[in-house]
Amino acid sequence: MKRIGLILGAVVAAVSMAAGASSVSAYPPGTEATVTVSDSTLAPGASFTATFTGCQLGETVNFTLDGTTVQAACNGAAGARRLPSATGAATATATLTAPTAPGTYELVAVGLTSGADASTTIVVAAAAGGGQIPETGSDSSIPAAQIAGGLVVVGAGLAGVAGIRRRKATAAA
């Protein structure tokens, strides 16, 4: 009986430890790093600002977007620290340029000392006009064939008038 109780106790302990390991969160609470952008939908080639929160004061933060990396120093007010608090959190801010090709891109920020990292998505919208070739030519309501037919009629009329004048001039002479 004791043996069954010991085995049952060991199984319960193992199950509770396994369940506890899967729900581990960052300690202390609120230390998760975040990255925010001034605008998440951008025009091709537009400049925007990215801010990384959760770095250590003085560390270098790499902001990587579409293969391009920009570095910024982690700063904060006196008393700033990695965790959000009443005095504020340490942040790194960088100005980046959006890719020129429309699409969805991931911006990744990594603190080189702390290893803290975060990412966000930005969307580069297509240029105004949809990138289509502009229309050329006339948008006239009178078809070109009708104009050409009218010119032929006018030309035939002028030729007829010229022929009549020649005959009158020859007959008078």
Protein Blocks (a to p, Z undefined) as FASTA:
>chain_A
ZZmmmmmmmmmmmmmmmmmmmmcccddehiaccdddfbfbdcehiacddddehiaehiac
dddeehiacdddddddehiafbdcfkopadddddddddfbecddddddddfklopacddd
ddddddehklpacdedjfbfbdfklmmmmmmmmmmmmmmmmmmmmmmmmmmZZ
